[in-house]
Amino acid sequence: MSRRPQYAAGAYVPNTVKVTPFCYISSAYGQALGDETLEDIATVFLGIDAEFVGVLETVLKTPASRIEFLHSDSPRTLQQDQAMISDVKAQIGDVKNAKYSFHEHYLRQRPLLGVWQRSSHALLQMLDFYVNVSKNHEYAARTIICNIEQLATPLNYLLLAAAIRGVLGREDRAIIRLRMLLLDEMLDIYHRRKSTTRTLKTWSELQDRMALSTEISQKDTGAPLSTTSESQNPPASSSGLILWCTIMATSIVSIPIIVKAYQFSPHEPGTWSEADAWFLLQSSGMQVLNLVTAFILTSRDKTLHVFTRRWMLAVMVVAACCVLGSLIIYSLVPKEWSSMLACVAPIVQAFVLAQLLFETKRKRD
């Protein structure tokens, strides 16, 4: 029987396989991955895939009375699971034996998430004291979890390198996020029970490092997955809470002071021969410089939504006009009106800063 030919990374491989695979791991079903950094990341995930597939295969051979949920939790039949395991193991073997390269879409394979979810939950259930499993199963579960964490630890720097180079696509990053959340759930429970420290950083920590190292312009789709790991995401109402806190803080700081200043004001126009005029000129100059800086940065930030950028620029222009207007009317109307007009600028700056924080968080997530 003739051997299948080997293909160089990036070369197109004709799809000679008639049966549709469970997922695409090897380049036998399409184009190869090609990028060196992505191949390093794929190698890590391939090792974890092999561990989880081995767990699933072992558990499917376990009597249903030992680990019942795994047989009832999945709509797939035992024959379908066995066929899936056979297909995945064959593709993993082809890649490990260098018969084929990684498929270009391997990192975005959603079907593998089901394997990860079922196998990780099986490992955690083997560790539970209330499950009637043997000591051999418990020891094997601990060993496999430690092996998986050891295999995944290089992701601490590989994902950072991929983000810096900008080779991690939006769909790849979405599925990697879900994989990492499943690992976070399993490792957090394991290390909490063992009172040990994990070596693999959490997805939140990796995401922060990636955001600090490079400007990620593409937003994660955050595709939903029926797993408790999704509860780690911050609630959508947090942005609204920050906004209301900004409004309350601005009101508490500004309104009482303005009212008190109005009471003590002589209600007369000011003159440029008094100290208050020059204090106003100094503070107004600093506010204008701050607004100009924010204006330049916002106008050049192409990652902001067009409507958001235009709205922020418009309110900054209005704030600058109010500051300049306060200088013009200082000697024309009672001084308190000039002061109130000058207060518009810092209030606007507070809301612009809050909006920038929302946009930075949105791009990071």
FIMAR-335569 format. One record per residue (C-alpha): x, y, z. Coordinates in steps of 0.2 Angstrom, whole numbers, plus 2048, in hexadecimal, padded with zeros to 3 digits. Example, Ala and Ser with C-alpha at 12.3 -4.5 7.8 and 13.67 -1.06 7.14 Angstrom:
83E7EA827;8447FB824;
end
This chain:
800800800;8078117FB;80B81E808;80382F807;80E83C801;81584A80D;81285C80A;81C86B80F;81487881A;809884811;807878802;7F68747FC;7F18627FF;7E385A7F4;7D58547FE;7D68417F9;7CC83C809;7BA837805;7B3837816;7B184881F;7BB84882F;7B584C840;7C185B840;7D0861836;7E085E83E;7EC859830;7EF86081F;7E9851817;7D885A816;7DE86B80F;7EC878810;7FA87781D;7FB88482B;80C88A826;810898833;81E89283F;81789A84F;80689384C;80D882849;81588385A;805888862;7FC87A858;80986D85E;805872870;7F287086D;7F5860863;7FE858873;7EF85D87E;7E3857871;7EC846871;7EA845884;7D884A884;7D383E876;7DC830880;7D2835890;7C2834886;7C782387E;7CB81C88F;7BB823897;7B081C88A;7B680B88E;7B280E8A0;7A18068A6;7938138A7;7918118BA;7A38188BD;7A28288B3;78F82A8AE;78F83C8A8;79A839899;78F82D891;77F837894;786848891;78A84687F;77D843871;78A839868;788826868;79681B86D;79A81685B;79B828856;7A782C864;7B281D85F;7B282384D;7B6834852;7C482F85D;7CB824850;7CB832843;7D383F84F;7E1832855;7E582E843;7E784183E;7F184484E;7FC83584A;7FF83C838;80484D83E;81084684C;81883A840;81B849833;810840826;806850825;80786282C;7FA86B836;7EA87082D;7E888282A;7D8883835;7DE877843;7DE884850;7CC88984D;7C587884E;7B5879858;7B1867859;7C0863863;7B986E871;7AC861875;7BA854877;7C3860883;7B486488D;7AF85288F;7C084C893;7C485A89F;7B48578A9;7B88448A9;7C98488B1;7C18538BE;7B48468C2;7C28398C4;7C98448D2;7B98468DB;7B883C8EB;7A68388E9;7A882F8D8;7AB81D8DA;7BB81B8D0;7CB8128D4;7DB8198DB;7E38158CA;7D68208C1;7D982E8CE;7EC82D8CC;7EB82C8B9;7E083C8B9;7EC8468C3;7FA8408B8;7F18458A8;7EC8568AF;7FE8598B3;8048548A2;7F785F89A;7FD86E8A4;80F86A89F;80B86988D;80187988D;80E884897;817889887;807893882;80C8A088F;8198A7882;81389F872;8028A8872;80B8B8876;8178B6867;8088B285C;8008C2862;80F8CD85F;8118C684D;7FF8C884A;7FD8B7843;7EF8B184E;7DE8B3845;7CE8B884D;7C68A784B;7D689E851;7D68A9860;7C48A6864;7C6893865;7D789586E;7CD89F87B;7C089287D;7CE88487F;7D788F88C;7C7892896;7C587F897;7D787D89D;7D488B8A9;7C58828B1;7CE8718B2;7DE8788B9;7D68848C5;7CC8768CD;7DB86A8CD;7E78768D5;7DA87C8E2;7D786B8E8;7EA8678E8;7EF8788F0;7FC87A8E2;8008888D6;7FD8868C3;80B8898B7;80088E8A8;7F989F8A8;7E78A28A8;7DF8A8897;7DB8B98A0;7EE8BB8A4;7F38B6893;7E78C288B;7ED8D0895;7FF8CC890;7FA8CB87E;7F18DC87F;8008E4887;80C8DE87A;8038E286A;7F38EB865;7E68DE861;7DA8E6855;7CF8D7852;7C28D485F;7BF8C2866;7AF8BB861;7AC8B3871;7A28A586A;79789D877;79B88C87E;79088288A;79D882898;79F8898A9;7AF8928A4;7A489F89B;79F8A68AC;7B18AD8AE;7AD8BB8A2;7A98CB8AA;7968D18A9;7918DC89B;78A8E98A8;79C8ED8AF;79E8FB8A1;78D9038A7;7929028B9;7A390B8B5;7999188AB;78D91C8B9;79B91D8C5;7A392A8BA;7939348BA;7919338CC;7A39378D0;7A39468C4;79294D8CC;79894B8DE;7A89548DA;7A29628CF;7909678D4;79296B8E7;7A29748E4;79A97F8D6;78B9838E1;7979888EF;7A19938E4;79299B8DD;78C9A08EE;79D9A98F2;79F9B18E1;79D9C48E0;7939C18D0;79E9CD8C7;7A89CC8B7;7BA9C98B9;7C99D38B4;7DA9CD8AD;7E39D68BA;7DE9CA8C8;7E69B98CC;7D69AF8C9;7D79B38B6;7E99AC8B5;7E499D8BF;7D699A8B3;7E299D8A4;7EE9908AB;7E19828AE;7D998589D;7EA984894;7ED97389D;7DB96D898;7DD972886;7EE969885;7E695988C;7D895A880;7E495C871;7EE94D877;7DE942879;7D7949868;7E794485E;7E8933866;7D592F863;7D5936851;7E492A84D;7DD91B856;7D6911847;7D0903852;7C290D85A;7B190C852;7AE91A846;79F920850;7A891F860;7B792985A;7AC936852;7A2938862;7B193A86D;7B9946861;7A9951861;7A8952873;7BA956875;7B8965869;7A996B873;7B396A883;7C197487B;7B5981875;7AE982887;7BF98588E;7C3993882;7B299A884;7B599B897;7C49A6894;7BA9B2888;7AB9B5894;7B69B78A4;7B69C98A2;7A59CB89A;7999C28A6;79A9BD8B9;7A99B28BC;79F9A38C2;7999A08B0;7AA99F8AA;7AF9938B7;7A09888B4;7A49888A1;7B69838A5;7B09748AF;7A996C89F;7BA967899;7BF95B8A8;7AE9548A8;7B094F896;7C1948899;7BA93D8A6;7AD93589A;7BA93488B;7C692A897;7B791F89C;7B391C889;7C5918885;7C690B893;7B690388C;7BE90287B;7CE8FB882;7C58EE88B;7BB8EA87C;7CA8E7871;7D38DD87E;7C48D1880;
end
